[in-house]
Amino acid sequence: MGAIYGQTEGLLGPEMNLNELQRLSKIGRIDATARQAVNKTHGSVLVPTSTDIDTCALIAASIESIDKVGPFDCKFSLESIDDVRAAKKDDIVRRAKEIKQKWVTKTVSEGDTMLKDVHEGASHGKVQSFGPAKLACSPGIHSSNWIILVEGRADVINLLRAGYDNALAIEGAKIDESIKEICDSKDRVVAFMDGDRSGGFILKELKTLVSVDESIRADPDTEVEELTPQRIAEILDPIAAKIREELEPAKLKDEADKPIAEVASSIYPGLNETLEAVALDDDRKEAFRVPISELVTKLSKQSGLKYLVLDGIVTQRLLEAARNAGVKCVIGHRSAKLANSHGLTIKSFGELGVS
């Protein structure tokens, strides 16, 4: 901790000193842990912040510049930046959609339905841009857990007319790096190319760079932008239904999920938006409640726990600490990309129907 505070002091100006940022409540309690191996010590540092991303990046870079801990050489490298608020926003948007859908189902008249159909048929104004290359996309590509890759902007517009708001245009045979990145973050990738010779060439090139789960083509010698909404639905609806069946969590069909859902339901109202975590034992009695920034340290001194419920994201570092404390089930807003989760049940509040 002395190296962190000492070697970053004055590096970015007095207003960016860690002590000053803590005084202004822009940085929380910094948590550092270390573990020894033969002739080496490895560790991790958790810095909770409420700054903008630019300030956060500067703080991370300044810590990475530290090259000495006492008399010894060292190296710091950034593992991840997790936005807890993003998970909450996703849950809020998801719940808002559910509320709206229920209201529409109960109250919309036949005339309103017709107006809605007309409005959606002219929804091409919703097209947005994605990534440094400003690729055309529809607004749902960030929130959807699957994505449809098409050739151009007109294809994105036509899919919007057919009710699909998770399309991204690759705009040429050269695949932009940002497309690879977003596809890596999705559970399923569908390629929907034109039915002409060029579409076949682009699809072949796309498959060499992106992991495509489903590849489909428009009718022979027909471009996607020329298809009617009805024809798009005929092509895409079976695939969308298959993906939903594969990805959407069963609503507590498994009896084993019921006690987990009961725990989540009982804890969530008093935990949401606190940035805290609660641990329970086998009898569902509260063992402790701590800020998330102190959770890993707290878990290192615990055993005999069963449930861990947190107002945040389940990270790899947290997963390992929970396993060492004997935790059997971790519940949070969402999970980062995790490896070696064997032996632990990991659930989100959304999966358990709790919000």
N, C-alpha and C positions, 0 to 999 in steps of 0.2 A: 504493500500500500504506500510505503514511503517513496518507492520509485515512481509509482503512478502519479502521486501528487507533486513530488519534487521535480521530476524531469519534464513534466508538462507545464509547470508554473512559468508564466511569462512568455510561453512559446507562441501563444496566439493573442497576446495582449491581456491586460489585467481583467478586462470584462469577461474573458473566456477562461479564466482560471477555474479549476474544478471547485475550489472552496467558495469562490464567488457565485458560481452557478448553483451550488448547494444552498447558499444563503438565500438566493432568490427562488428557491424551490423548483429550479429548472432541472436539477439532477437529484435523484434520491440516494439512498444509502448504497455505496458501491460494495459489492460482494466479491471477494477473491478467495478461491480455494486452490490448494496445491496438493499434489501427490508425488511421492518420491519413487524413482526407479534407480537402477544401477547407474551411478555417476551422473544422473540427470534428474531434474525436477520438472514435472509438467503441471500445468494449472489452468484455471479459467477465471475470467473476470466478467461479472454481470453489472452493467451500468444502466439503471432505469432512468429514462429522461422524459421530459415533456416539452422538448424543443422542436423546432422545425427540422426537416431532413438535412438542410445545409449545415446547421449547427451540429446535428448528430454526426454527420459525416466528418466534420472537422475534429470533433472529439475522438472519434474512432481512429482517424489518421494520426492524431497527436499521440495516442496511446501506442499505436503501432511503431512510432518513432523511438520508443524506449529501447535502449540496447544494453542497459546494465541494471542488475538487481544486486545491490551491494557491490562486492568485488567481482561478481560473476557476469559473463556475457549472457544475454538473453534475447529472445525474439518474441514479439507479440504479433498475432495476425487475427483479423476480424473473422469470426465464425458466422454471424448472421445479425441482421437487424429485423426484429419482429415488431409489427405494429399491432398492439392489442386492440386498438380502436377499430382497425379494419375488420377484425372478426365480428365485433359488435355491430358494425354497420351492415355487414353481410346478413347477420341474423335479423336486423331491423328491416332490411329490404325484403328478405324472404317472408317475414311475418306480414309485412304490409301487402305483399302480393296475395298471400293467403286470405287476408281480411277483405281485400278488394274483390277477389274471386268469389268468396262466399256471398258478398253483398250483391254482386252482379247476378249470380245464380238465383238469388231469392227475389230480386226486385226488377230486373230488366224486362221491359215489355217487348213484344214482338217488334214494334216500331223502333224502339231503342236498339234492338239487336241489328236491325237493318242499317240504322245510322252508324253503328259501330263497325259493321262490315264495310260500309262505304269509306269510313275514316281510315280503317286499316288498309284498305285498298290503295289509299293515297299517302301511305306512310313513308314515302321515299325521302322525306325531309329529315328523317331520323338518322340518316347515314352519318357516321363519324369517321375520324381518322385514327390510325394506330401506328405507334412506333416512330422512330426517326424518319423512316421513308414515307410517312403520312399515307399508309395504305388504307383503302376504304374498308370500313367494317360496320357492322350493326351494333347497337348499344349493349347487347347481351353477352358479348364474347368474354367479358371479364367475370361475370357472375355465373355463367353456365359452366357445368363440369364437362361439357363436350363442345367441340367446335367443328364448323363446316368450312372447309377451304374451297374457294371458288376462284375463277380466273380474273374477273374484273369488277369494277364498281357497279355496272349495270346488273350483274348477277346478284350482288348484295341487295340491291333495291328490289329485284324480283323475288328474292327469298323473303324479304320483309313483307311484301304484298301477300305472300303465302303463309305468313305467320311465323317465320323462322328468323329470330333476331340474334343468332349466334354465328353469323357468317363473317369470314375475313377473306378479302381479295389478295391473292399473291401477286397480281399485276405483273405478269411476265414470267419467262422461263427461269430467270435468275431468282432464286429464293432468298429473300432478305433474312438476315440473322435473327431479327425479332420474331419471325414466324416460327423458327425452330424453338426459340425460348418459350413462347406461349404454348406451343404444342406439347412441350415437355411438361408443362404444368397442368395439362388436361388429362382426364381419365380416358377419353376416347377422342379420336381424330377421324373425321369423315372428309374425303376428297370428292367433290362434285364437279366434274369437268365437262366441257362441251363435247358433243358427239361427233366432232369432226376430227381430221387427222392431227391438227394442232393440239387438240385436247388430249389425245393419246400420248403425244410427245411430252407435253407438260406433266401429265400424270406420271409417266415413267421417270422423268427427272425429279419430280417431287418425292417419289418413293425412295430415291437414293439418299435423300437428305432428311426426311421426316418419317417417323413411325406412323403409318396410316393404318387404322383399324378397319375402315370400310372405304372402298373406292367404287364410285358409281359414275355413270355417264348420262348425259342428256340423250334424247333419241338420236339415231343416226343422222349426221349432217345437220344437226340442230344445236344451237347454242343455248346455254342455260337461260340467258336473258330473254330468249324467244318463247320459252315455255309458259303456259298458262299457270296461274296459281293452283288450279285443280290438278294439272299434270305434275307439278312440283310436289303437291301433297301425295299423289299416288306413288311417287318415287321415294320420297323422304319419310313419309309417315311410318311405314313398316320398320325402317331403320331406327327412327326416333323411339318407337315403342319398344324395340329390342334393347336399346341403350338404357331407357328408363327402367326396364325390368332388371337389367344387370346392375344398375348403379343406385337406384333409389332404395334406401333402407326399408326393410319390412317393418311395419308399424307394430313392433313388439310381438311378432308372430312367435318368436322363440321365447319360451317360458323363462329362460335364463336371463332375459333382458328386463323382466318385470321388477325384480328387486333393485336392479341398477337404476331403472327409471324412478322408482319410489325414492331412492336416495337423492337423485338429482332434483326431483320435484320438491323435496323437503328442504334442500339446501339453497336452491337457486334464488328464491325471493330475497333472502338476506345476504346473498353473496354477490349478485349481479352489480356491476359497476363499482365494486370496492377495491379491485386489484389485489384481492386476497385469495388465500387457499385454505381449505378445511380438510383435515384428515380424520377418518373414522376407523374404529376398530371393528372386530367381527360382530359385535353387538350393536353396531351403528351408533356408538357413543362417540362424541367429539373428543379426539385426542389432543388436537391443537388447532389454532387458527393463526396464520401469520401473513404478512405481506408477501406477494410473489417474489419480490427481490430477496427475501430471506429464506425462501422455501428450500432450496438445495442444501443450504447449511443446516437447516432444521432437520431435514430428512436424514442427513448423515449421522445423526445422533438417535435415530428412532428404529424401532423394530415392532413386529406384530401388528402392523397396520393393514387394513383391507381396502378402504376406499380413499381416493384423493380427488377432491373436487376443487377446481380452480377457475377463477375469473380471468382466463387468459388462454394462451396457446400452449399445447403440449409439445415441447421441444425434445430433441434427442438427449440433451444434457439432463433435463428433468426426468425423462424416462429412465435413464440409468440410475439416478438417485432414488426414484420410487421403487425400482426393482430391488435395490440393495436394502431398502427399508421394509421389504416384504409386502409392498402394496400389490394387490391383485387387480384393481380396476382404477383407471384414471379417467376423469370426466372433465372436459373443458369446452371452450367455444369452438375450437377446431384444432387440427394437428398439423405440424410442419411435416416435411418429408422425413419419415422415420425408418431406421434400419434396426433389425434384431429386436422386434417387439414381442417375440415369442414368450409366452407365459404371462402376458399382461393383456387385459381387455381394455381397449381404448375407445371411448365413445364421446360424441359431441352432444351438447344439449339438443341440437336440432334433430339428430338421429333418434333421440329418446322422446321426441315430441314435447320437450320442455322449452318454454320461451316466455 
